[in-house]
């Protein structure tokens, strides 16, 4: 199956790449999650538009990634979450919540797909999340989960 990627897919490609994948992987994983579209003649003309849209959101190069890394290291990120009396959360901390907390604490705007929350954060306190800024730059971001 020939597809055009809309988002960065690990071990497959970047947005705008035309890739050949097995039918099941494309039909059951990539297409329903809107990570790719079927490569038709009309869609292939939109490849450049997809790449331009992604470039405005992504980290530009290694230097920019290191600059964003230093900004993240200087932040005190607090993620508010609803919790019970015993310190357990109603739900868990998501990458979207981490991105919003980084932005609220004065940090850079991040894409939720580059934030890796280890397991499920379901308790109050200090935790570490991983942020993949660039293939060569990955940073550990300390977050504090507090009751809201």
Residue pairs with C-beta under 8 A, 6 or more apart in sequence:
1 20
1 21
1 22
1 23
1 25
1 26
1 27
1 38
2 18
2 19
2 20
2 38
2 39
3 18
3 19
3 20
3 21
3 26
3 30
3 31
3 36
3 37
3 38
3 39
4 16
4 17
4 18
4 19
4 36
4 37
4 38
4 39
4 43
4 44
4 46
4 47
4 50
5 12
5 13
5 14
5 15
5 16
5 17
5 18
5 19
5 30
5 35
5 36
6 15
6 34
6 35
6 36
6 37
6 50
7 15
7 34
7 35
7 54
7 113
8 14
8 15
8 54
8 113
9 30
9 35
9 36
12 19
12 21
13 19
14 54
15 50
15 51
15 53
15 54
16 47
16 48
16 50
16 51
16 54
18 39
18 44
18 47
19 36
21 30
26 36
29 35
30 36
31 37
31 38
37 43
57 111
58 111
59 65
59 68
59 133
59 134
61 134
62 134
62 136
62 137
65 133
65 134
65 136
65 137
66 137
68 108
68 133
69 133
69 137
69 139
71 107
71 108
72 102
72 107
72 108
72 131
72 139
72 141
73 139
75 102
75 105
75 106
75 107
75 141
76 105
76 144
77 98
77 101
77 102
77 105
77 107
77 141
77 142
77 143
77 144
78 101
78 105
78 143
78 144
78 145
78 146
79 93
79 97
79 98
79 101
79 143
79 144
79 145
79 146
80 101
80 146
80 147
80 148
81 89
81 90
81 91
81 93
81 97
81 124
81 145
81 146
81 147
81 148
82 89
82 90
82 91
82 147
82 148
83 89
83 90
83 124
83 147
83 148
84 90
87 123
87 124
87 125
88 122
88 123
89 121
89 122
89 123
89 124
89 145
91 122
92 117
92 120
92 121
92 122
93 117
93 120
93 121
93 122
93 127
93 143
93 145
94 112
94 117
95 112
95 113
95 115
95 116
95 117
95 129
96 112
98 112
98 115
98 117
98 129
98 141
98 143
99 109
99 110
99 111
99 112
99 115
101 143
102 108
102 110
102 141
103 109
103 110
110 131
114 131
114 132
114 133
115 129
115 130
115 131
115 141
116 129
116 130
116 131
116 132
117 129
118 127
118 128
118 129
118 130
121 127
121 145
123 145
124 145
124 146
124 147
125 144
125 145
126 142
126 143
126 144
126 145
127 142
127 143
127 144
127 145
128 140
128 141
128 142
128 143
129 140
129 141
129 143
130 138
130 139
130 140
130 141
131 138
131 139
131 140
131 141
132 138
133 139
